[in-house]
Amino acid sequence: MAGSVPGGRASPAQPKERMPAMINAAIKALAQMFSPPFRWVLLKSAGLALAVIVLLAIALHRLLVWLASAGANWAEEMFGISAPAPISILIWVISIAAGLGVIVGSVFLMPAVTALVGSFFVDDIALEVERTHYPADLGIPLPLLRALVEGVKTALLAIVVYLIAIPFLLFAGAGALIFFLASAYLLGREYFELAAMRHQPITEAKRLRQTHQSTVFLAGTLIAVFVSIPIVNLATPLFAMALMVHVHHRIRTTHARR
């Protein structure tokens, strides 16, 4: 990156130089999302993400209601049938809480869902971005299996982080901050490596990401903001992949000039 010094350390001016470039990349990604070639990909990815979220929400709600009913039945057997009214009220309260939990859970599950869904469309997105902005430097299509493996790994990690963050939601939003930072890291890492793997072997792509981890994380925070916006976050794969294609090409161009 511009502003780097030998040894991979950043000079004090580097963050100031990175931010305008990152904003420019985000603007380009947002602008292209609504271009005609992207519309069909947008519809497919948003539709698949919505379908996955709905199925997960239904499954989660049924699981929570079943657990509530099983717990109420156990309580009734333990304390006798003389108190059905309190138990019925308990089931009703827990069912309402389960519904609210599903809504909140759906928001937190979006990074995992978009990571998985995005793996199906990363090549379509990256190719269109490169055709428009980098026609002389097109990447090699990434095997679908490799993209799926990366997407599944990121989705599972996001779910683990979600489960860890839940207890901290009670502490002044600490859980939300933990999940935001984790989403920035996980999604930034996944989409940057997917963009880089179109141009170089996996090991080199991962090494490049580690070398420029602060830049990748900064881009990841923009993705984390995007994925936190309801409805809009259905288009996260398009924005995230388009953004990281720009970030990756800028890093490669900077290296080539050295």
Order of alpha helices (4+ residues) and beta strands (2+ residues): alpha-alpha-alpha-alpha-alpha-alpha-alpha-alpha-alpha
